[in-house]
Amino acid sequence: MLFLLLAVYCRDPKPEPHSGVSDVFHDGLDTAPPDSDGDGWIDSKDCAPDDDSVYPGADEECSDGIDNDCDDLVDGDDPNFQ
């Protein structure tokens, strides 16, 4: 029984900065939405939830063919192109 309680206690994540949901740390309840890649953006707001280098507001990388900042514009088509 103690192992089960410790497992629940240790699995409680920190709240995600852009989730809009508060999480009480170490309360045993996981209330924050998932951020699979750990980039600070919850999966539902992240255009690439499995890539931590792609998220809203990221710098657009030149010539990689990826929409790095989630604005639906890629590389040279993006005014934020570097």
C-alpha positions as CSV (number, residue, x, y, z in Angstrom):
1,M,0.0,0.0,0.0
2,L,2.8,2.4,0.8
3,F,4.4,1.8,-2.6
4,L,1.2,2.7,-4.3
5,L,1.0,5.9,-2.3
6,L,4.6,6.8,-3.1
7,A,4.1,6.1,-6.8
8,V,1.1,8.4,-7.0
9,Y,2.9,11.1,-5.0
10,C,6.0,11.0,-7.2
11,R,4.1,11.1,-10.5
12,D,2.5,14.5,-10.0
13,P,4.0,16.9,-12.6
14,K,4.8,20.6,-12.2
15,P,2.2,22.8,-13.8
16,E,2.9,23.8,-17.4
17,P,3.6,27.5,-18.0
18,H,1.1,27.9,-20.9
19,S,-1.6,25.5,-19.8
20,G,-3.9,27.9,-18.0
21,V,-4.6,25.2,-15.5
22,S,-3.2,25.3,-11.9
23,D,-1.8,22.1,-10.5
24,V,-1.2,21.6,-6.8
25,F,2.3,20.1,-6.7
26,H,2.5,16.8,-4.7
27,D,-1.2,16.5,-4.1
28,G,-1.3,13.2,-5.9
29,L,-3.6,14.5,-8.7
30,D,-2.3,15.2,-12.2
31,T,-4.5,18.2,-13.3
32,A,-2.1,19.9,-15.7
33,P,-2.6,19.1,-19.4
34,P,0.3,17.1,-21.0
35,D,3.3,18.7,-22.6
36,S,4.8,15.6,-24.3
37,D,8.0,17.3,-25.6
38,G,8.7,19.5,-22.5
39,D,8.9,22.8,-24.4
40,G,6.5,24.6,-22.2
41,W,3.5,24.4,-24.5
42,I,0.7,21.9,-23.8
43,D,0.0,19.4,-26.6
44,S,-3.3,21.0,-27.7
45,K,-1.6,24.4,-28.3
46,D,1.7,23.1,-29.7
47,C,1.8,22.5,-33.5
48,A,4.5,19.8,-33.0
49,P,3.9,18.2,-29.6
50,D,6.7,15.7,-30.1
51,D,9.4,18.2,-31.1
52,D,10.7,20.5,-28.4
53,S,12.3,22.9,-30.9
54,V,8.9,23.7,-32.6
55,Y,6.4,25.7,-30.6
56,P,4.4,29.0,-30.8
57,G,6.8,31.9,-30.7
58,A,10.0,29.9,-31.5
59,D,12.5,31.5,-33.9
60,E,11.9,30.4,-37.5
61,E,15.0,28.5,-38.7
62,C,16.3,29.2,-42.2
63,S,16.0,26.5,-44.9
64,D,14.8,23.6,-42.6
65,G,11.4,23.3,-44.3
66,I,9.7,23.4,-40.9
67,D,7.2,25.8,-39.5
68,N,9.2,26.3,-36.3
69,D,6.9,29.0,-34.7
70,C,3.5,27.4,-35.5
71,D,2.2,30.3,-37.6
72,D,1.5,28.2,-40.7
73,L,4.4,29.9,-42.6
74,V,7.6,28.1,-43.5
75,D,11.1,29.6,-43.8
76,G,11.2,32.3,-46.5
77,D,7.4,32.7,-46.5
78,D,7.6,33.7,-42.8
79,P,8.3,37.4,-42.0
80,N,10.0,36.2,-38.9
81,F,12.5,34.3,-41.0
82,Q,16.1,34.6,-39.7
